[in-house]
Amino acid sequence: MLEPLIAFCALSGPSLALIGSAVCVVVGVYVLISSLDDLAIDAFWLWTRMRRRGSLAGPAGFPGERRIAIFIPLWDEAAVIGRMLDHNLAAIDYGCYEVFVGVYPNDPGTLREVRLLELRRARVHAAEVPHKGPTSKADCLNWIYQRMLLWEEAHSVNFDLVLIHDAEDLIHPASLRKINSLASDYDMIQVPVLALPSPFNQLTHGVYCDEFAESQWKDLPARVSLGGFLPGCGVGTGFRREALDLLAKTGSNRIFQPDALTEDYDIGLRMFQLGFRQTVVPLEFREGVPLATREYFPSRARAAARQRTRWVTGNALQCWQKYGWGSHLRKSWIQVWFFWKDRKGVWGSPLSLLGNVLLACDCFSRLWTGDRLLLTGGLLESRWGHWLLTANMLLLLEKILLRCCASARIYGWAFSLGVPLRMLWGNGINAWASLRAVWNWARSRITGFPLRWMKTEHAYPTRSALATHKRKLEEVLVSGGWCTREKLDLARASLPEGRSLDRHLVETGMLSEEELYAAISAQQAVPHTWIEPQSVPLRIARTLPSRVADEWTVLPFRIADGALELASPRVPDDEMHGAIQRYTKLSLTFHLVTPSHFSELKRRLL
């Protein structure tokens, strides 16, 4: 397949080589400038770490719990919002918070799920947007804010903090406490955001793993430390109420700009303009798990390009149109530098891709013909061209090494070995997104049609992925009032070898079986149920083959809303769910019952 291309290059002679060399010079010089720009950030970050000044957040300054409102804007999220809230409400280790969920009237599936959640969860409140959607995430957030004001008026309370999250987020149990502890010193607090682990062969999702690991570990802390404004990550961002009220006063009662495709970037810049203090929570580990908001990002190239098109359009093009180069901001030269860094991908990603394609073509031509490089030979044979290539290669190796370190810190060294390949793949996706963003933005400017919210398809994590984002059972027992710390310490002191603490508590009479399973239900977000045997029809109890029911310790007891509801003393996992799902076309809903109650149900029914 390369023969026609090589033949064309050979026939074109010196003119093609001259053009190729000229293009390579442009690409090479740009890559050098961009790499030196990145090196400056890396050097500053390393210097701060060596001087032990990498932690950019202040000390805890408030001993009690501030009242927190969590905002979750939705569009077409019926499939994930129920599981998201069930899990996170069980996992969050914080008492004083409410959840406001934004929904559109023409999204009946999501609206129905949120209304059901309102009935089951006292903390959940629907915030219905008064017009049809989707509009923009910013517009939805503004209406959630108005719903919060009405709730405050009805309950005669005021929230102190507002926290933004999305429908697919896994909120770390300590996240709200961390934000609460920093709110005395900062007005905008960003908790790290990281992609959940994915298999090595999922290149697209792996790109997100690498990029977010590097940015949350190194780039954002260095940026804030240098005095640059903080672009929010869209989720896991906390705001002091006083700051939001001032934003509303200066923005016609709108906190977020409705036309902003990246409202997180826009509000970070506006808060910086008003003089509010911003910080990033340093990336830390608790019991081997990073204190961060975790989520799955797109795993397909097309979906990733769609999401990144929105990012490029909002962060680079819309911001450029609205704010220019930031000469009016505090520390203007720093802001100009970071505007350059945020926007250089618009032209830099396509240029880098072009350079990679040219080098690949020459490498293939050299291997195919054994002759000199047809496109870049003249450049590489010159002394300054050789130095340009060498400098770029060394800077590239430095970037690969740091990204490998960042990725290995979160996902392990085996996964980080794929960083070079994923960088190439990511370059292609970013170039695609940059070209689409320029096209969409230019078309909007010419035709006058507004840019639209380009929604990303969300997938919610599996049960195994959720396991690391749960509170310990001991913490749930104490916080729920089922057991005291004194009883726990006493039980731990007398714990026989090989026996679990929870079972030992029950066996010694310090905790009833019902109390234990109520705590497990709160920890695992699986409903705890009491079932009257006479209310279960025999035909439903025998829905599954007896060997399957015995192997997985389950008992069907009801069919409702297209779901087969199962009672079990076991906490369901992915393996259990998958094995049972093979025997029914109905979706599965699990309910926890105590072992003694389960035995009674089996005796009476089977």
C-alpha positions in Angstrom: 0.0 0.0 0.0 3.0 2.3 0.5 4.3 1.9 -3.1 2.1 4.6 -4.7 3.0 7.1 -2.0 6.8 6.3 -2.2 6.6 6.5 -6.0 4.9 9.9 -5.8 7.5 11.2 -3.3 10.4 9.9 -5.6 8.9 11.5 -8.7 8.2 14.8 -7.0 12.0 15.2 -6.3 13.5 18.1 -4.4 10.4 20.2 -4.2 8.5 17.8 -2.1 11.5 17.3 0.2 11.8 21.1 0.5 8.1 21.4 1.5 8.4 18.5 3.9 11.4 20.0 5.5 9.7 23.4 5.9 6.7 21.8 7.5 8.9 19.8 9.8 10.8 23.0 10.8 7.5 24.7 11.7 6.3 21.6 13.7 9.7 21.1 15.3 10.0 24.7 16.5 6.5 24.7 17.9 7.0 21.4 19.7 10.2 22.8 21.2 8.5 26.0 22.5 5.6 24.0 23.8 7.8 21.4 25.5 9.9 24.1 27.2 6.7 25.7 28.4 5.7 22.4 30.0 9.2 21.9 31.4 8.9 25.2 33.2 5.8 24.0 35.1 7.5 20.6 35.8 10.6 22.4 37.2 8.6 24.7 39.5 6.6 21.7 40.7 9.7 19.7 41.5 11.2 22.7 43.3 8.2 23.1 45.5 8.2 19.4 46.3 11.9 19.5 47.2 11.2 22.4 49.5 8.2 20.6 51.0 5.8 23.3 49.7 3.8 21.0 47.5 0.8 21.0 49.8 -1.2 24.0 48.7 -4.2 23.7 51.0 -4.4 25.4 54.4 -5.0 23.8 57.8 -8.3 22.7 59.0 -10.1 25.8 60.4 -13.6 24.8 61.4 -14.3 22.0 63.9 -18.1 21.6 63.2 -20.0 20.6 60.2 -21.1 23.3 57.8 -24.4 22.8 56.0 -23.6 21.6 52.4 -25.8 21.6 49.4 -24.8 19.1 46.6 -25.9 20.0 43.1 -26.3 17.3 40.5 -27.5 18.5 37.0 -29.0 15.8 34.8 -30.1 15.1 31.3 -31.0 11.6 30.2 -29.5 9.9 33.2 -32.3 7.5 34.2 -30.0 4.5 33.9 -27.4 5.7 36.4 -28.8 8.3 38.8 -30.5 5.9 41.2 -27.4 3.8 41.8 -25.2 6.8 42.0 -27.2 8.4 44.8 -27.9 5.1 46.6 -24.2 4.4 46.8 -23.0 7.9 47.6 -25.6 8.6 50.3 -24.4 5.4 52.0 -20.7 6.2 51.5 -20.5 9.8 52.5 -19.1 10.2 56.0 -20.8 13.5 56.8 -24.1 14.4 58.4 -25.2 17.9 57.5 -25.9 18.0 53.7 -28.8 17.9 51.2 -28.8 16.8 47.6 -30.6 18.9 44.9 -31.0 17.2 41.5 -31.7 19.2 38.4 -34.1 17.6 35.8 -35.9 18.7 32.7 -39.7 18.3 32.1 -39.1 16.6 28.7 -36.8 13.9 30.2 -39.5 11.7 31.8 -37.3 8.7 32.5 -34.8 10.7 34.6 -37.6 12.7 36.2 -39.4 9.5 37.3 -36.2 8.1 38.8 -35.6 11.3 40.8 -39.2 11.4 42.1 -38.8 7.8 43.3 -35.5 8.8 45.0 -37.3 11.6 46.7 -39.7 9.2 48.2 -36.9 6.8 49.4 -34.3 9.4 50.4 -35.2 12.3 52.6 -32.0 14.2 51.6 -32.9 14.2 47.8 -34.8 17.1 46.3 -35.8 17.4 42.7 -35.1 20.8 41.0 -37.2 20.8 37.9 -36.0 23.3 35.2 -39.0 25.3 33.9 -38.2 24.8 30.2 -37.4 22.0 28.0 -33.8 20.7 27.7 -31.1 20.1 27.1 -29.9 23.6 27.4 -26.5 23.7 29.1 -25.1 22.3 32.4 -24.7 26.0 33.5 -28.3 26.7 32.9 -29.4 23.6 34.8 -27.1 24.5 37.8 -28.7 28.0 37.9 -32.2 26.5 38.3 -30.9 24.1 41.0 -29.6 27.1 42.9 -33.0 28.7 42.7 -34.6 25.5 44.1 -32.1 25.5 46.9 -33.2 29.1 47.8 -36.8 28.0 48.0 -35.9 25.0 50.2 -33.9 27.4 52.5 -36.9 29.7 52.8 -39.3 26.8 53.5 -37.0 25.3 56.2 -35.6 28.6 57.7 -32.0 27.5 57.2 -29.0 28.6 55.1 -26.4 26.5 53.4 -22.8 27.4 53.9 -21.2 25.5 51.0 -22.3 24.3 47.6 -20.7 21.2 46.0 -21.0 20.3 42.3 -21.2 16.7 41.1 -22.3 14.7 38.1 -24.5 11.6 37.7 -21.7 9.1 37.4 -19.4 10.3 40.2 -18.1 8.2 43.1 -17.8 10.6 46.0 -15.0 9.7 48.4 -16.4 9.2 52.0 -14.1 11.9 53.4 -14.5 14.4 50.5 -17.2 16.6 52.3 -15.2 16.6 55.5 -12.1 17.7 53.6 -13.9 20.6 51.9 -15.5 21.6 55.2 -12.1 21.8 56.9 -10.7 24.1 54.2 -13.7 26.4 53.8 -12.5 28.8 56.5 -9.5 29.8 54.3 -10.7 29.3 50.8 -13.8 30.2 48.7 -13.3 27.6 45.9 -12.0 24.2 46.8 -11.2 21.5 44.2 -11.1 17.9 45.3 -8.9 15.8 42.9 -10.8 14.0 40.1 -9.4 10.7 38.8 -10.6 8.1 36.3 -11.4 4.7 37.7 -9.0 1.9 36.7 -9.5 0.3 33.3 -7.9 -2.7 31.4 -4.6 -2.1 29.6 -6.2 -2.6 26.2 -8.8 0.3 26.7 -6.6 2.9 25.1 -9.2 5.7 25.1 -10.1 5.5 28.8 -6.4 4.9 29.6 -5.7 8.4 28.1 -8.0 9.9 30.7 -6.3 7.8 33.5 -2.9 9.2 32.5 -3.9 12.8 31.9 -6.0 13.2 35.1 -3.4 11.5 37.2 -0.7 13.9 36.0 -2.9 17.1 36.1 -4.2 16.4 39.6 -0.8 15.4 41.0 1.3 18.1 39.4 -0.2 20.6 37.0 -3.1 22.1 39.0 -1.2 22.4 42.3 1.7 24.1 40.5 -0.7 26.4 38.7 -2.4 27.6 41.9 0.9 28.0 43.7 2.2 30.2 40.9 -0.8 32.5 41.3 -2.8 31.3 38.3 -6.6 31.1 38.4 -8.1 27.7 39.2 -10.2 26.2 36.4 -12.6 23.9 38.1 -12.8 20.2 37.1 -16.6 20.3 36.8 -17.1 17.9 39.7 -15.8 17.7 43.2 -15.8 21.5 43.4 -16.9 23.2 46.6 -17.9 26.9 46.8 -18.5 29.1 49.9 -22.0 30.4 49.9 -20.9 34.1 50.3 -18.8 33.8 47.1 -21.8 32.4 45.1 -24.1 35.1 46.4 -21.7 37.8 45.2 -21.4 36.0 41.8 -25.2 36.1 41.6 -25.3 39.8 42.4 -22.8 40.6 39.7 -24.4 38.2 37.1 -28.1 39.1 37.1 -28.9 36.4 39.7 -27.1 33.8 37.7 -24.1 32.0 39.2 -23.1 30.2 36.0 -23.1 31.8 32.6 -25.9 29.9 30.7 -24.0 30.0 27.3 -20.8 28.6 28.8 -20.0 25.1 27.5 -17.4 24.7 30.3 -19.0 26.4 33.3 -16.3 25.0 35.6 -13.6 26.9 33.8 -15.7 30.1 33.5 -16.7 30.2 37.1 -13.1 29.6 38.2 -12.0 32.6 36.2 -14.8 34.9 37.4 -14.1 34.0 41.0 -10.5 34.8 40.5 -11.5 38.2 39.0 -13.5 39.0 42.2 -10.5 38.2 44.4 -11.8 35.0 45.9 -9.2 32.5 47.2 -8.9 29.2 45.4 -7.1 25.9 46.2 -6.7 22.3 45.1 -6.8 19.6 47.7 -3.4 17.8 47.5 -3.6 14.3 46.2 -3.4 12.0 49.2 -4.1 8.4 50.0 -6.2 7.0 52.8 -5.8 3.3 53.4 -4.3 2.9 49.9 -7.2 4.7 48.1 -6.8 8.3 46.7 -9.0 10.9 48.3 -10.6 11.9 45.0 -13.8 11.9 43.0 -13.7 8.9 40.8 -15.6 8.2 37.6 -15.6 6.4 34.3 -14.7 8.5 31.3 -15.6 7.6 27.6 -14.0 4.4 26.4 -14.6 5.0 22.7 -12.7 7.5 20.6 -15.8 9.1 19.1 -17.3 9.8 22.5 -14.0 11.1 23.9 -13.6 13.4 20.9 -17.1 14.7 21.4 -16.4 15.5 25.1 -13.1 17.1 24.3 -14.6 19.1 21.6 -16.8 20.7 24.2 -13.8 21.3 26.5 -11.7 22.9 23.7 -14.7 25.1 22.6 -15.4 26.3 26.1 -12.0 26.5 27.7 -10.1 27.9 24.7 -12.5 29.5 22.1 -15.4 30.8 24.2 -13.0 32.1 26.9 -10.8 33.8 24.3 -13.9 35.5 22.9 -15.1 36.7 26.3 -11.9 37.5 28.2 -9.2 38.0 25.7 -5.7 37.2 27.1 -6.4 38.3 30.7 -4.4 41.5 30.7 -7.0 43.0 33.1 -6.5 40.3 35.7 -4.3 40.2 38.8 -0.8 38.9 38.0 -1.7 39.4 34.4 1.5 37.9 33.0 0.8 34.6 34.9 -2.7 34.5 33.6 -1.5 35.2 30.0 0.9 32.3 30.4 -1.8 29.9 31.6 -4.3 31.1 28.9 -1.6 30.2 26.4 -1.2 26.8 28.0 -5.0 26.2 28.0 -5.4 27.3 24.3 -2.3 26.0 22.6 -3.9 22.6 22.0 -6.3 24.3 19.5 -3.4 24.5 17.0 -0.8 22.4 18.8 -2.6 19.0 18.7 -3.1 19.1 14.9 0.5 20.3 14.4 1.9 17.5 16.6 -0.2 14.9 14.8 1.1 16.3 11.4 4.7 15.9 12.7 4.0 12.4 13.8 2.5 11.5 10.4 5.5 13.0 8.6 8.0 11.1 10.7 6.0 7.9 10.4 5.9 8.2 6.6 9.7 8.8 6.4 10.4 5.8 8.7 8.3 3.5 6.5 9.8 4.9 3.4 13.3 4.2 4.8 12.4 0.7 5.8 10.8 0.0 2.4 13.4 1.5 0.1 16.6 1.6 2.2 17.1 5.1 0.8 17.4 8.4 2.5 14.4 10.0 4.2 12.3 11.5 1.5 10.4 14.2 3.4 12.7 15.2 6.3 16.1 14.0 5.2 17.4 17.5 4.4 16.3 18.8 7.8 17.8 15.9 9.8 21.1 15.9 7.9 21.7 19.6 9.0 23.4 20.3 12.3 20.7 22.6 13.7 18.0 20.2 12.5 19.8 17.4 14.4 19.9 19.5 17.5 16.3 20.4 17.2 15.3 16.8 16.9 17.5 15.8 19.8 16.2 18.5 22.1 12.6 17.5 21.3 13.3 13.9 21.9 14.9 14.6 25.3 12.0 16.8 26.4 9.5 14.2 25.2 11.3 11.5 27.3 11.1 13.8 30.4 7.3 14.2 29.8 6.8 10.5 29.3 8.8 9.8 32.5 6.7 12.2 34.6 3.5 10.9 33.2 4.5 7.3 33.9 5.3 8.3 37.5 1.9 10.0 37.9 0.0 7.1 36.3 2.0 4.5 38.3 1.2 6.3 41.5 -2.6 5.7 41.0 -2.8 2.6 38.7 0.5 0.7 39.2 3.7 0.5 37.2 2.4 -2.3 34.8 -0.3 0.1 33.6 2.1 3.0 33.3 4.1 1.1 30.7 1.4 1.9 28.2 1.8 5.7 28.6 3.9 6.2 25.3 1.3 4.4 23.2 -1.6 6.2 24.9 0.1 9.6 24.4 0.1 8.9 20.6 -3.5 7.7 20.7 -4.5 10.8 22.8 -2.8 13.1 20.3 -5.0 11.8 17.5 -8.2 12.2 19.6 -7.2 15.8 20.7 -6.4 16.8 17.1 -9.8 15.5 16.0 -11.5 17.4 18.9 -9.6 20.6 18.2 -10.6 20.7 14.5 -14.2 19.9 15.4 -14.2 22.7 18.0 -12.9 25.3 15.6 -15.5 24.2 13.0 -18.4 24.3 15.5 -17.4 27.6 17.0 -16.8 29.3 13.6 -20.2 28.0 12.3 -21.9 29.3 15.4 -20.3 32.8 14.9 -21.3 32.9 11.3 -24.9 31.6 11.6 -25.7 33.1 15.0 -27.0 29.7 16.3 -25.9 29.1 19.9 -23.5 26.3 20.9 -25.3 23.4 22.6 -24.5 21.2 25.6 -22.8 18.2 24.1 -23.7 15.5 26.6 -21.3 12.7 27.3 -22.8 9.2 27.7 -22.2 8.0 31.3 -21.6 4.5 32.6 -21.8 3.7 36.3 -19.1 1.6 37.9 -19.5 -2.1 38.7 -19.9 -3.3 42.2 -16.3 -4.3 42.5 -15.2 -0.7 41.6 -17.6 0.6 44.2 -16.0 -1.5 46.9 -13.1 0.9 47.6 -15.5 3.9 48.1 -17.4 2.6 51.1 -17.1 3.5 54.7 -15.8 0.8 57.1 -18.6 -1.2 58.8 -17.2 -0.1 62.2 -17.6 3.5 61.3 -21.2 2.9 60.1 -22.1 1.0 63.3 -20.9 4.0 65.4 -22.3 6.8 63.3 -25.7 5.0 63.0 -25.9 4.5 66.8 -26.0 0.7 66.6 -22.8 0.3 68.6 -20.5 2.4 70.7 -16.7 2.6 70.3 -16.3 1.2 73.8 -18.2 -2.0 72.7 -16.1 -2.2 69.6 -12.9 -2.0 71.6 -14.1 -4.6 74.1 -15.1 -7.0 71.3 -11.8 -6.5 69.5 -9.9 -7.3 72.6 -11.7 -10.6 73.0 -11.9 -11.5 69.3 -11.0 -15.1 68.6 -8.4 -15.7 65.8 -10.1 -16.2 62.4 -13.4 -14.7 63.5 -14.8 -11.5 62.0 -15.5 -8.6 64.4 -19.1 -8.2 63.2 -20.0 -11.8 63.8 -18.3 -11.7 67.2 -20.4 -8.7 68.2 -23.6 -10.7 67.4 -22.4 -13.9 69.1 -21.5 -12.1 72.3 -24.8 -10.3 72.4 -23.3 -6.8 72.0 -25.2 -6.4 68.7 -28.4 -8.0 67.4 -28.5 -9.6 64.0 -31.1 -7.0 62.9 -28.8 -4.2 64.0 -25.9 -5.7 62.1 -27.8 -6.0 58.9 -29.2 -2.6 59.2 -25.7 -1.3 59.4 -24.5 -3.5 56.4 -27.5 -2.1 54.5 -26.4 1.5 55.2 -22.8 0.7 54.2 -23.6 -1.2 51.0 -26.6 0.8 49.8 -28.6 -2.5 49.6 -32.1 -2.2 51.1 -32.7 -4.2 54.3 -36.1 -5.9 54.2 -38.4 -7.9 56.4 -40.6 -10.3 54.4 -43.8 -12.0 55.5 -43.7 -15.6 54.2 -47.4 -15.6 53.5 -47.1 -12.6 51.2 -44.8 -14.4 48.8 -46.5 -16.5 46.0 -44.9 -19.9 45.5 -44.6 -19.4 41.8 -42.3 -16.4 42.4 -40.3 -18.1 45.1 -39.6 -20.9 42.6 -38.7 -18.6 39.7 -35.0 -19.7 39.8 -33.7 -23.2 39.6 -33.2 -24.6 43.1 -29.5 -25.3 42.5 -29.0 -21.6 41.5 -30.9 -20.3 44.5 -29.0 -22.6 46.9 -25.6 -21.8 45.3 -26.0 -18.1 45.6 -28.2 -18.1 48.8 -31.1 -16.1 47.2 -34.9 -16.4 47.3 -37.1 -14.5 44.8 -40.0 -12.9 46.6 -41.5 -10.3 44.3 -41.7 -9.0 40.7 -42.3 -5.3 40.4 -41.6 -2.7 37.7 -39.9 -5.2 35.5 -37.5 -6.4 38.2 -37.1 -9.7 40.0 -36.6 -8.8 43.7 -34.3 -11.3 45.6 -33.8 -11.7 49.3 -30.4 -12.8 50.5 -28.1 -12.6 53.6 -25.2 -12.0 51.2 -24.1 -8.7 49.9 -24.4 -9.0 46.1 -21.3 -8.7 43.9 -20.7 -8.7 40.1 -20.1 -12.4 40.0 -23.3 -13.2 41.9 -25.3 -10.7 39.8 -24.0 -12.1 36.5 -24.6 -15.7 37.4 -28.2 -15.2 38.4 -28.9 -12.8 35.5 -28.4 -15.7 33.0 -31.6 -17.4 34.3 -34.0 -14.5 33.8 -34.7 -11.6 31.4 -35.9 -9.4 34.3 -33.5 -6.9 35.9 -32.4 -7.9 39.4 -32.9 -6.0 42.7 -31.3 -7.4 45.8 -32.6 -7.0 49.4 -30.7 -8.0 52.5 -32.3 -10.2 55.1 -30.7 -11.7 58.2 -29.5 -15.3 58.0 -32.1 -16.5 60.5 -34.9 -14.8 58.6 -33.6 -16.2 55.3 -33.7 -19.7 56.8 -37.2 -19.2 58.0 -38.3 -18.0 54.6 -36.8 -21.1 52.9 -38.4 -23.4 55.5 -41.9 -21.9 55.1 -41.8 -21.5 51.3 -39.6 -24.2 49.8 
